[in-house]
Amino acid sequence: MLGKIFAFMVIVSLICGGATGNIENVANGAISGAAEAVNLSISLLGVMCLWSGVIRTLDKAGVTEYLSKAISPLIRLVYPSAYKSKSSLSDIAASFSANLLGMGNAALPIGIRAMKSIKEQGLPADGTASDDMIMFAVLNTTPLQLMPTTLIAFRTAHGSANPFEIILPIWICSLATTVFGVLLCRAMAKLWRKKY
């Protein structure tokens, strides 16, 4: 799908550039954009490797496992059906911990495993997603993050004098979106039950 969208954008750009007599500017923009993309990728690579190493070290040191155990009571409140299955509870906690530490790459496979664990607890009679599955998807879209490694990497790559100054606003925003997501999911679930 993304390939089709990109192809559409390129074709429209070429048509508009040709129609307005700016085809040379379109070509120059494409070449300079490609060069900037390569430069940005290379500059981000070092920073991402550094933070991935730090996060992996924390993981190997048992910080992720400790966080998983520490947040298990909270997980039980947010995901009532997870309480029935220890594996489901641990998968959700591991995914939450990975997101909390900024391990987005590690959080994805753990999140898929957690979603399968939640699904095994049972689907509604109509075969739609359960409340816990929806809540999990929402909270993985708006996760709490202690260390927003990707954003810090972008700021460092673009020469920010203080790339870490965004941490407090990130904490406030991620906490607000997480609380809003939980409240919205709960409200919509109650509304849905009343309607049907």
Buried (B, 14 or more C-beta within 10 A) or exposed (E): EEEEEEEEEEEEBBEEBEEEEBBEEBEEEBEEEEEEEEEEEEBBEEBBEBBBEBBBEBBEEEBBBEBBEEBBEEBBEBBEBBBEBEEBBBBBBBBBBBBBBBBBEBBBEBBEBBBEBBBEBEEEEEEEBBBBBBBBBBBBEBBBBBBBBBBBBBBBBEEEEEBEEBBEEBBEBBEEBBEEBBEEBEEEBEEEEEEE
